[in-house]
Amino acid sequence: MTKMIAQAAAPASSPSFPPSMILVWLLFIGGFYFLFIAPQKKKQKEHERMLGSLQTGDEIITTGGIYGTITNVKEDRFVVRVADNTKIEVGKGFIQSVAKKTGADEKKSS
């Protein structure tokens, strides 16, 4: 009986972390990056490039679904004509996409 008590009182060795698990975690993190983070960064860069190329006369769509034509470009916002005699100021970050570029019409007619 004393042998059993001595064996039970001995500290159990902690399991070691196998090197193959490190590889599995690195593959998991790499896959997560390439599936989620990298495409989002690419989309964000394309959106910033699109905002930088906007100019007066471009027809845009806001994130709220409002269609309008840019009448003035300011440092941090656009003045957008949404109807006759109706203009609103929209922050640059709230432009979702371009419906029609003015430069595209000129290039097609040439």
Secondary structure, 3 states (H helix, E strand, C coil): CHHHHHHHHCCCCCCCCCHHHHHHHHHHHHHHHHHHHHHHHHHHHHHHHHHHHCCCCCEEEECCCCEEEEEEECCCEEEEEEECCEEEEEEHHHEEEEEECHHHHHHHHC
